[in-house]
């Protein structure tokens, strides 16, 4: 795909966002601030950098992710908002005193990611979400527009973008790269549940050895 074709995709996203805004919809986006997240954030910053960007701060992120997030926010001029769990970390331990990510990662994800997002979805109209169909089987089954149980519309502008398109856009605009990329991390999430792994699928390095590929944001907060 040449650059002109890529810019047509970007223009399509622009038109869709402007359409939502013309209907007085309350928009927000969320991001994990990985390298592959940056094209969507950069596109949003070119369209309207006042759109809130929520970062779900679980308290378990790599320090490098927080530093990278702050760098990107400053460089792109983003309107960043942090989301935190409603449950203090002292209450996120099992009977043995260990954090739930050691024994029940689904519940840990619910407390730290899914539950904090629910009130946002109840008050906003459109959730701009950067999932891509080529990331895993669950995401391949999604559509560009889907509702959440809370009545908020999920808009997936990057759904049909490939890793190659993300790379081309990143290269064209010389976007920064997450510092853990060079250390062999394919997909960067919470530190306890992320490991280095060299597989074709971005998501295979998350929750390694567990029957789990999603945190709940894209399974529980979406109507199929």
C-alpha positions as semicolon CSV with decimal commas, in nm:
position;residue;x (nm);y (nm);z (nm)
1;X;0,000;0,000;0,000
2;X;0,140;0,338;-0,098
3;X;0,132;0,648;0,118
4;X;-0,165;0,803;-0,065
5;X;-0,375;0,493;0,007
6;X;-0,271;0,499;0,371
7;X;-0,372;0,862;0,402
8;X;-0,715;0,771;0,262
9;X;-0,755;0,531;0,554
10;X;-0,657;0,812;0,790
11;X;-0,905;1,046;0,624
12;X;-1,177;0,785;0,673
13;X;-1,103;0,784;1,046
14;X;-1,110;1,164;1,049
15;X;-1,449;1,174;0,879
16;X;-1,594;0,920;1,121
17;X;-1,470;1,106;1,430
18;X;-1,595;1,439;1,294
19;X;-1,931;1,275;1,223
20;X;-1,960;1,160;1,586
21;X;-1,866;1,509;1,703
22;X;-2,125;1,669;1,474
23;X;-2,387;1,462;1,657
24;X;-2,259;1,599;1,990
25;X;-2,129;1,259;2,095
26;X;-1,893;1,246;2,392
27;X;-1,581;1,068;2,263
28;X;-1,284;0,917;2,440
29;X;-1,005;0,677;2,353
30;X;-0,804;0,431;2,556
31;X;-0,448;0,321;2,503
32;X;-0,188;0,089;2,652
33;X;0,088;0,309;2,504
34;X;0,272;0,034;2,324
35;X;0,457;0,107;2,001
36;X;0,172;-0,032;1,789
37;X;-0,072;0,196;1,977
38;X;0,093;0,513;1,854
39;X;-0,052;0,547;1,501
40;X;-0,405;0,571;1,643
41;X;-0,295;0,821;1,909
42;X;-0,108;1,024;1,648
43;X;-0,411;1,025;1,417
44;X;-0,636;1,141;1,702
45;X;-0,390;1,417;1,788
46;X;-0,408;1,538;1,426
47;X;-0,789;1,545;1,434
48;X;-0,868;1,670;1,785
49;X;-0,614;1,650;2,065
50;X;-0,877;1,748;2,324
51;X;-1,035;1,402;2,302
52;X;-0,963;1,233;2,640
53;X;-0,714;0,946;2,625
54;X;-0,761;0,706;2,915
55;X;-0,467;0,504;3,042
56;X;-0,572;0,216;3,266
57;X;-0,305;0,241;3,534
58;X;-0,309;-0,099;3,701
59;X;-0,013;-0,024;3,926
60;X;0,170;-0,322;3,774
61;X;0,311;-0,156;3,462
62;X;0,678;-0,154;3,369
63;X;0,842;0,176;3,471
64;X;0,945;0,209;3,107
65;X;0,578;0,213;3,002
66;X;0,495;0,502;3,235
67;X;0,798;0,697;3,114
68;X;0,709;0,626;2,751
69;X;0,347;0,726;2,809
70;X;0,454;1,062;2,950
71;X;0,691;1,121;2,658
72;X;0,420;1,045;2,400
73;X;0,160;1,258;2,578
74;X;0,395;1,557;2,574
75;X;0,508;1,504;2,214
76;X;0,155;1,453;2,074
77;X;-0,013;1,708;2,304
78;X;-0,265;1,453;2,428
79;X;-0,535;1,498;2,692
80;X;-0,437;1,212;2,924
81;X;-0,653;1,076;3,206
82;X;-0,545;0,795;3,439
83;X;-0,787;0,523;3,549
84;X;-0,719;0,329;3,868
85;X;-0,880;0,031;4,033
86;X;-1,160;0,099;4,280
87;X;-1,013;-0,175;4,501
88;X;-0,693;-0,095;4,694
89;X;-0,398;-0,327;4,637
90;X;-0,419;-0,445;5,000
91;X;-0,749;-0,611;4,909
92;X;-0,622;-0,770;4,589
93;X;-0,463;-1,072;4,753
94;X;-0,571;-1,434;4,787
95;X;-0,583;-1,643;5,106
96;X;-0,208;-1,698;5,088
97;X;-0,144;-1,324;5,076
98;X;-0,033;-1,328;4,711
99;X;-0,165;-1,087;4,449
100;X;-0,445;-1,234;4,238
101;X;-0,230;-1,232;3,923
102;X;-0,052;-1,537;4,070
103;X;-0,369;-1,745;4,109
104;X;-0,662;-1,575;3,934
105;X;-0,538;-1,346;3,655
106;X;-0,891;-1,302;3,517
107;X;-1,007;-1,155;3,848
108;X;-0,694;-0,939;3,865
109;X;-0,772;-0,802;3,519
110;X;-1,132;-0,741;3,620
111;X;-1,034;-0,540;3,928
112;X;-0,762;-0,340;3,755
113;X;-0,886;-0,299;3,398
114;X;-1,247;-0,393;3,330
115;X;-1,418;-0,258;3,642
116;X;-1,246;0,084;3,630
117;X;-1,361;0,127;3,269
118;X;-1,729;0,056;3,340
119;X;-1,817;0,401;3,487
120;X;-1,650;0,572;3,190
121;X;-1,861;0,370;2,947
122;X;-2,175;0,461;3,141
123;X;-2,121;0,835;3,091
124;X;-1,957;0,853;2,746
125;X;-2,101;0,792;2,398
126;X;-1,814;0,665;2,180
127;X;-1,508;0,462;2,281
128;X;-1,230;0,489;2,021
129;X;-1,048;0,159;2,063
130;X;-0,733;0,051;1,879
131;X;-0,782;-0,324;1,849
132;X;-0,674;-0,492;1,522
133;X;-0,822;-0,805;1,365
134;X;-0,478;-0,954;1,303
135;X;-0,394;-0,964;1,675
136;X;-0,595;-1,273;1,775
137;X;-0,903;-1,482;1,694
138;X;-1,131;-1,291;1,929
139;X;-1,054;-0,961;1,759
140;X;-1,094;-1,108;1,412
141;X;-1,461;-1,164;1,494
142;X;-1,525;-0,798;1,581
143;X;-1,684;-0,524;1,372
144;X;-1,584;-0,160;1,332
145;X;-1,880;-0,049;1,544
146;X;-2,017;-0,248;1,837
147;X;-2,201;-0,160;2,155
148;X;-2,091;-0,212;2,513
149;X;-2,333;-0,342;2,778
150;X;-2,334;0,012;2,922
151;X;-2,473;0,158;2,598
152;X;-2,151;0,318;2,476
153;X;-2,052;0,265;2,112
154;X;-1,714;0,106;2,051
155;X;-1,546;0,241;1,738
156;X;-1,251;0,033;1,609
157;X;-1,074;0,257;1,354
158;X;-0,766;0,033;1,330
159;X;-0,955;-0,296;1,301
160;X;-0,846;-0,371;0,944
161;X;-0,498;-0,225;0,973
162;X;-0,220;-0,481;0,960
163;X;0,110;-0,486;1,147
164;X;0,270;-0,379;0,818
165;X;0,045;-0,072;0,792
166;X;0,123;0,018;1,153
167;X;0,493;-0,011;1,073
168;X;0,460;0,204;0,759
169;X;0,273;0,478;0,944
170;X;0,518;0,468;1,234
171;X;0,811;0,497;0,995
172;X;0,654;0,777;0,789
173;X;0,595;0,998;1,093
174;X;0,904;0,881;1,281
175;X;0,697;0,794;1,586
176;X;0,881;0,696;1,905
177;X;0,916;0,331;2,004
178;X;0,858;0,174;2,342
179;X;1,200;0,118;2,504
180;X;1,120;-0,249;2,574
181;X;1,087;-0,322;2,202
182;X;1,464;-0,341;2,171
183;X;1,477;-0,583;2,464
184;X;1,263;-0,841;2,289
185;X;0,914;-0,767;2,420
186;X;0,656;-0,816;2,146
187;X;0,353;-0,705;2,349
188;X;0,390;-0,507;2,670
189;X;0,127;-0,524;2,942
190;X;0,153;-0,553;3,318
191;X;0,499;-0,657;3,427
192;X;0,401;-0,979;3,616
193;X;0,208;-1,115;3,316
194;X;0,442;-1,014;3,032
195;X;0,747;-1,198;2,909
196;X;0,982;-1,189;2,617
197;X;0,872;-1,421;2,342
198;X;0,945;-1,435;1,972
199;X;0,629;-1,555;1,802
200;X;0,432;-1,419;1,509
201;X;0,133;-1,326;1,724
202;X;0,178;-1,007;1,927
203;X;-0,037;-1,138;2,209
204;X;0,143;-1,468;2,273
205;X;0,388;-1,306;2,514
206;X;0,105;-1,206;2,749
207;X;-0,021;-1,444;3,021
208;X;0,223;-1,709;2,896
209;X;0,127;-2,063;2,993
210;X;-0,232;-1,965;3,081
211;X;-0,550;-2,026;2,886
212;X;-0,590;-1,651;2,843
213;X;-0,538;-1,402;2,560
214;X;-0,756;-1,109;2,668
215;X;-0,790;-0,903;2,985
216;X;-1,168;-0,863;2,966
217;X;-1,185;-0,520;2,801
218;X;-1,255;-0,687;2,467
219;X;-1,466;-0,979;2,591
220;X;-1,679;-0,845;2,876
221;X;-1,716;-0,483;2,760
222;X;-1,861;-0,562;2,420
223;X;-2,190;-0,697;2,291
224;X;-2,140;-0,967;2,031
